[in-house]
Amino acid sequence: MRTIEGKITNDMKDIVDENNIAKGNGYPVKTFRELVEITAALAYLNKDHLLFYRGQSADHKSKSEKSSFYPSIYRGDYLPKREIEHRFDILLGASHKLIELLGKEKISGAPELRRKKYIQWSILQHYEVCGTPLLDFTQSLRVACSFAQQDNESSEAYVYVFGMPYITNRISINSEHDLVNVRLLSICLPEALRPYFQEGYLAATSDVDYEYESKTELDFNRRLIAKFRIPNNKGFWGRDFSSIPQSALYPKKDKFEEICNEIRLDVKKGVKTRRNWRVLVEMGGLRRICNIY
């Protein structure tokens, strides 16, 4: 994906290095209102980009001491090509199982999902079934901050701002920036509740699987505009705002959670037995799957 040069406010420049946002410790923000006001200024300064957010309990850095944001399928310090191929085999097997189960459950919209791999991958990613080439984002600061504080035992949390191309469709493919953006709010089947409650978006590097020249081209720190450190306490929200509870971010009675739990069991079983899934693909979608031991 292409690297962008984001712009930050003058107040931020006094504390962080505008040319090396990923390497710094982040700009400290005391309250949610303050964060909203700063990101409003960032949106104005970065008119060529649509801002997306991501919240994390920790600032994960690479060996070069820079914040790193790899999709789950590419994570790990040492990843030989064979390991990446194996992970894609698992992803394709899980996609096939998803289509199979949706057919059995007679869920509406299944035919469209069968034709579009990015919808399949989005569901598997959002329900944490297996590694995918997609990375989670949101356009809701409240969602990002809630995720950053969730299950966090430290005194601080992190919220990141990324600059993405403007979205034109439910699945937007931007060849100039080598990016795919999936708007879950308009493409996920209505029975999949979690993406709607989390106001989720997903992004990936287009036309790249395991045939990449350098792994760093897949790191979303290339799109990072700002990094914030927020307090991990209720005082951050003040009187006018509040964190979104876990029960709302992960709603119960979610039909897709039940389906994905079944797929997750198959994935774990496949990994334990060192199963290598291979899938034959036709123009119309997945044709059949066979197991190689």
Secondary structure per residue as TSV (DSSP state, phi and psi in degrees):
chain	resnum	aa	ss	phi	psi
A	1	M	-	360.0	155.6
A	2	R	-	-75.2	148.9
A	3	T	-	-89.3	138.9
A	4	I	-	-113.0	161.1
A	5	E	-	-115.4	101.0
A	6	G	-	-80.7	164.1
A	7	K	-	-115.3	140.5
A	8	I	-	-121.6	169.4
A	9	T	-	-74.2	161.7
A	10	N	H	-62.8	-37.7
A	11	D	H	-61.8	-38.9
A	12	M	H	-67.6	-36.1
A	13	K	H	-61.7	-25.3
A	14	D	T	-70.2	-18.9
A	15	I	T	-115.7	-37.5
A	16	V	S	-118.5	157.5
A	17	D	-	-86.3	112.7
A	18	E	T	-59.7	-28.5
A	19	N	T	-89.7	-2.5
A	20	N	-	-148.1	56.1
A	21	I	G	-59.2	-41.7
A	22	A	G	-64.9	-26.9
A	23	K	G	-87.8	-20.0
A	24	G	S	-76.3	179.6
A	25	N	-	-90.5	-4.6
A	26	G	-	99.3	153.5
A	27	Y	E	-86.5	124.7
A	28	P	E	-75.4	133.2
A	29	V	-	-128.5	134.0
A	30	K	-	-89.3	-34.6
A	31	T	-	-132.9	160.5
A	32	F	H	-65.2	-39.5
A	33	R	H	-60.8	-43.1
A	34	E	H	-60.9	-40.0
A	35	L	H	-64.4	-41.3
A	36	V	H	-61.9	-43.1
A	37	E	H	-65.9	-38.8
A	38	I	H	-69.4	-42.9
A	39	T	H	-68.3	-27.3
A	40	A	H	-63.5	-41.8
A	41	A	H	-65.8	-38.1
A	42	L	H	-64.7	-39.3
A	43	A	H	-62.4	-37.9
A	44	Y	H	-69.2	-39.1
A	45	L	H	-74.3	-25.6
A	46	N	T	-114.3	61.0
A	47	K	T	-64.2	-24.2
A	48	D	T	-79.8	-4.7
A	49	H	S	-128.0	149.6
A	50	L	E	-94.4	127.7
A	51	L	E	-85.2	133.9
A	52	F	E	-126.1	156.1
A	53	Y	E	-124.7	156.4
A	54	R	E	-147.1	130.6
A	55	G	E	-110.0	136.7
A	56	Q	E	-139.0	148.8
A	57	S	S	-76.1	-20.9
A	58	A	S	-140.3	156.1
A	59	D	-	-96.1	97.7
A	60	H	-	-79.4	121.7
A	61	K	B	-116.7	151.7
A	62	S	-	-83.7	-177.9
A	63	K	T	-63.2	-23.5
A	64	S	T	-85.2	9.2
A	65	E	S	65.1	31.0
A	66	K	-	-113.7	143.9
A	67	S	B	-57.5	134.7
A	68	S	-	-126.0	139.1
A	69	F	-	-136.5	80.0
A	70	Y	-	-95.2	141.0
A	71	P	-	-57.0	151.8
A	72	S	G	-58.8	-29.4
A	73	I	G	-71.0	-17.9
A	74	Y	G	-107.5	7.5
A	75	R	-	-79.3	143.3
A	76	G	S	133.5	143.7
A	77	D	S	-69.8	-39.5
A	78	Y	-	-125.0	112.5
A	79	L	-	-128.3	91.7
A	80	P	-	-65.3	158.2
A	81	K	H	-55.7	-37.5
A	82	R	H	-61.6	-38.3
A	83	E	H	-67.9	-42.2
A	84	I	H	-62.9	-43.1
A	85	E	H	-58.8	-41.0
A	86	H	H	-62.7	-41.6
A	87	R	H	-65.3	-37.7
A	88	F	H	-68.9	-33.0
A	89	D	H	-61.0	-44.1
A	90	I	H	-63.0	-42.5
A	91	L	H	-61.5	-44.0
A	92	L	H	-66.3	-38.3
A	93	G	H	-64.3	-41.9
A	94	A	H	-66.0	-36.7
A	95	S	H	-63.6	-42.9
A	96	H	H	-61.9	-42.8
A	97	K	H	-64.6	-38.8
A	98	L	H	-60.4	-47.2
A	99	I	H	-61.3	-42.1
A	100	E	H	-61.0	-46.8
A	101	L	H	-69.2	-37.3
A	102	L	H	-64.0	-35.7
A	103	G	H	-64.2	-41.6
A	104	K	H	-66.7	-37.3
A	105	E	H	-80.5	-10.0
A	106	K	T	55.6	47.5
A	107	I	-	-83.9	135.2
A	108	S	T	-63.3	145.0
A	109	G	T	87.7	-3.1
A	110	A	H	-60.1	-39.0
A	111	P	H	-58.5	-39.9
A	112	E	H	-67.3	-40.4
A	113	L	H	-62.1	-34.6
A	114	R	H	-62.9	-29.9
A	115	R	H	-89.2	-17.4
A	116	K	-	-119.9	108.0
A	117	K	H	-64.8	-32.0
A	118	Y	H	-67.9	-29.7
A	119	I	H	-70.9	-42.7
A	120	Q	H	-57.6	-50.0
A	121	W	H	-64.3	-36.4
A	122	S	H	-60.9	-43.9
A	123	I	H	-66.2	-45.6
A	124	L	H	-63.5	-34.9
A	125	Q	H	-71.1	-46.6
A	126	H	H	-68.8	-28.0
A	127	Y	T	-100.5	12.3
A	128	E	T	55.0	46.2
A	129	V	-	-80.5	-47.6
A	130	C	S	-160.0	173.6
A	131	G	-	-66.9	142.4
A	132	T	-	-136.8	167.2
A	133	P	S	-79.3	6.7
A	134	L	-	-100.6	147.4
A	135	L	E	-119.7	138.1
A	136	D	E	-78.5	137.1
A	137	F	E	-139.1	172.2
A	138	T	E	-147.4	155.2
A	139	Q	S	-98.1	6.9
A	140	S	-	-104.9	116.1
A	141	L	H	-63.3	-35.1
A	142	R	H	-64.7	-41.3
A	143	V	H	-64.0	-45.0
A	144	A	H	-61.1	-44.3
A	145	C	H	-68.2	-36.8
A	146	S	H	-64.3	-42.7
A	147	F	H	-64.6	-37.9
A	148	A	H	-63.4	-35.1
A	149	Q	H	-89.6	-14.0
A	150	Q	T	-70.8	133.3
A	151	D	T	51.0	38.2
A	152	N	-	-112.5	117.8
A	153	E	-	-96.7	-3.6
A	154	S	S	-88.1	174.1
A	155	S	S	-84.4	-13.2
A	156	E	E	-130.0	163.2
A	157	A	E	-139.8	170.6
A	158	Y	E	-127.6	138.7
A	159	V	E	-127.6	132.1
A	160	Y	E	-117.4	146.5
A	161	V	E	-116.3	128.2
A	162	F	E	-120.7	146.6
A	163	G	E	-102.9	119.8
A	164	M	E	-120.4	159.4
A	165	P	-	-63.2	153.1
A	166	Y	-	-65.6	143.8
A	167	I	-	-88.1	132.3
A	168	T	-	-110.9	-24.5
A	169	N	S	-140.6	177.7
A	170	R	S	-60.8	-40.0
A	171	I	E	-117.8	108.7
A	172	S	E	-102.7	123.4
A	173	I	E	-111.9	115.1
A	174	N	E	-107.6	105.4
A	175	S	T	-71.5	-25.2
A	176	E	T	-69.8	-33.9
A	177	H	T	-106.2	-0.4
A	178	D	T	56.8	46.9
A	179	L	E	-132.4	146.2
A	180	V	E	-118.2	131.7
A	181	N	E	-123.2	127.7
A	182	V	E	-111.9	119.4
A	183	R	E	-92.1	99.9
A	184	L	H	-65.1	-29.4
A	185	L	H	-64.1	-20.0
A	186	S	H	-118.4	1.4
A	187	I	H	-123.5	-23.4
A	188	C	S	-72.8	146.2
A	189	L	-	-64.8	144.6
A	190	P	T	-62.2	-22.2
A	191	E	T	-71.6	-17.1
A	192	A	-	-88.3	95.8
A	193	L	-	-77.8	-37.0
A	194	R	H	-54.7	-47.4
A	195	P	H	-59.5	-31.8
A	196	Y	H	-74.3	-39.1
A	197	F	H	-71.7	-26.5
A	198	Q	T	-96.2	-0.3
A	199	E	T	48.4	53.1
A	200	G	E	-85.2	145.4
A	201	Y	E	-130.0	156.8
A	202	L	E	-135.9	147.8
A	203	A	E	-136.9	153.0
A	204	A	E	-150.3	159.0
A	205	T	E	-77.5	126.0
A	206	S	T	-74.9	147.8
A	207	D	T	59.1	29.6
A	208	V	-	-130.4	128.4
A	209	D	S	-122.2	-98.8
A	210	Y	S	-108.9	7.3
A	211	E	-	-101.8	63.7
A	212	Y	-	-110.7	152.1
A	213	E	S	-77.0	-43.8
A	214	S	-	-139.5	134.5
A	215	K	G	-62.0	-28.4
A	216	T	G	-62.5	-21.8
A	217	E	G	-69.2	-11.0
A	218	L	G	-99.8	-0.4
A	219	D	-	-85.1	122.4
A	220	F	G	-74.3	2.3
A	221	N	G	-67.2	-12.2
A	222	R	G	-66.3	-20.0
A	223	R	G	-108.8	7.3
A	224	L	E	-73.7	128.3
A	225	I	E	-104.5	-38.8
A	226	A	E	-151.5	152.3
A	227	K	E	-131.3	127.2
A	228	F	E	-118.4	143.7
A	229	R	E	-105.6	125.2
A	230	I	E	-120.2	152.4
A	231	P	E	-67.6	142.2
A	232	N	S	-96.0	68.4
A	233	N	S	-155.9	168.4
A	234	K	G	-67.9	-25.4
A	235	G	G	-60.5	-25.7
A	236	F	G	-59.8	-33.7
A	237	W	T	-82.0	-26.8
A	238	G	T	71.8	-164.7
A	239	R	T	-80.9	-27.4
A	240	D	T	-91.6	-11.1
A	241	F	-	-133.2	167.8
A	242	S	-	-155.0	155.9
A	243	S	-	-71.6	150.4
A	244	I	-	-82.4	123.5
A	245	P	-	-66.1	155.1
A	246	Q	H	-58.6	-35.2
A	247	S	H	-64.4	-23.8
A	248	A	H	-86.6	-35.8
A	249	L	H	-72.1	-29.4
A	250	Y	S	-123.3	74.4
A	251	P	-	-64.2	146.7
A	252	K	S	-81.1	171.0
A	253	K	S	57.6	41.0
A	254	D	-	-98.6	110.4
A	255	K	H	-59.6	-36.4
A	256	F	H	-72.1	-26.2
A	257	E	H	-65.9	-39.8
A	258	E	H	-63.4	-43.9
A	259	I	H	-64.4	-45.3
A	260	C	H	-69.5	-29.0
A	261	N	H	-63.1	-38.0
A	262	E	H	-67.2	-41.1
A	263	I	H	-65.9	-39.2
A	264	R	H	-60.3	-37.9
A	265	L	H	-64.0	-40.6
A	266	D	H	-65.0	-39.5
A	267	V	H	-62.8	-45.6
A	268	K	H	-64.0	-40.0
A	269	K	H	-64.3	-40.3
A	270	G	H	-64.0	-40.2
A	271	V	H	-67.4	-42.7
A	272	K	H	-63.4	-34.3
A	273	T	T	-93.1	10.5
A	274	R	T	56.0	37.1
A	275	R	-	-75.6	138.3
A	276	N	E	-113.9	106.8
A	277	W	E	-82.6	133.0
A	278	R	E	-123.1	136.7
A	279	V	E	-124.3	132.3
A	280	L	E	-88.3	131.0
A	281	V	E	-117.2	133.5
A	282	E	E	-109.0	174.4
A	283	M	T	-60.9	-33.4
A	284	G	T	-86.2	1.1
A	285	G	E	127.6	-161.3
A	286	L	E	-74.3	131.4
A	287	R	E	-96.1	-56.0
A	288	R	E	-156.0	167.4
A	289	I	E	-130.0	141.2
A	290	C	E	-133.9	150.0
A	291	N	E	-100.2	136.6
A	292	I	E	-120.2	125.1
A	293	Y	-	-104.6	360.0
